[in-house]
Amino acid sequence: MTIDQTTTRSTETQSLPPIVTLTLNPGVDVSFEIPHLIEDQKVHATASRYDPGGNGINVARALARLRVPAHACCVVAGEIGDLLERLLVHEIDHSHCVRIEGETRINVTLQQQEPRAQYEVSGIGPQLSAFTLQKLVDEVTRLASDGYAVLTGSLCPGVDAGFYAELAQQLRSQGARPIIDAQGEALVHAIKSKPFLIKPNRFELEQLVKRPLPEMADVSRAACELQAGGIDYVCVSLGGDGALLVDGKYTYYAHAPAVTVSSTVGSGDSMVAGLITALARGEGPAEALRLGLACGSGTAEKPGTGLFDYNQVQTLLRRVEVARVTDCDLAG
């Protein structure tokens, strides 16, 4: 059974294309702040929080903070799935949950205060049947129409590495724009489907082009090579160094605004939400990169699995300067 939950939020007055996210392996994210881990000893948390988790869900949460309505498709299972559904009500505009057997996973983030360190443990999650996968595909393609579909996050046990690529091809055939933020073999396969946008980090880009990329010019050249294969936009996240975005004509680069980093969980998903928001509004790649970096940096300031807030991003936007650094035709 598919359960739709809708909450009412203030949204931008302008009409936007539909936006849908897919999370095959969602979870409840639990984060603890602790003084220090001690082997074989109990440690008491100084703070904790619970958030709906999974990359696609995080993108939808971030879109809601940007006052952009989105549909989030995911699977839920067991009692943890019940908790996930209750958390989603307060975080996103439209959730579409398909219930299956098993138990939704729990992911844990530990933020150690002294010395500063972050530890993350990801749960496994339930196995998806072919029937459930097809149900999700049907839901995503229906909701996306000719808009945007974000395919991101880990694949459940038993799901073929080419799943995102096949779904992206189907979305492209109906006029939709698939955004894929994945890792490993899933990303390798996805590139062949010529998605609308991908967002690897530097390490993932190195794995894709099978060579080290020590300098910014090397990163730009590699991103342009991928883009020339039929991808509309390639955004490369560079952590504290910012990010670059190529669109077939130019490479845009911006430093990340200086912030006090509390937790990096959700920063990449927030960047994706910022990119999509600007592009869906018809803004150019420079503005998309600016908003993406502001959202990612805002989330990095938040503890645990918390995401940025709207006013915080408006402030950070004024601190992001985007430069058009090179012509992609010359980068090769």
Buried (B, 14 or more C-beta within 10 A) or exposed (E): EEEEBEEEEEBEEEEBBBBBBBBBBBBBBBBBBBEEEEEEEEEEEEEEBBBBBBBBBBBBBBBBBBBBBBBBBBBBBBEBBEBBBEBBEEBBBBBBBBBBEBBBBBBBBBBBEEEEEBEBEBBBBBBBEEEBBEBBBEBBBBBBBEBBBBBBBBBBEEBEBBBBBBBBBBBBEEEBBBBBBBBEEBBBBBBEBBBBBBBBBBEBBBBBBEEEBEEBEBBBBBBBBBBBEEBBBBBBBBBEBBBBBBBBEBBBBBBBBEBEBBBBBBBBBBBBBBBBBBBBBEEEBBBBBBBBBBBBBBBBBBBBBBBBEEEBBEEBBEBBEBEEBBEBEEBE
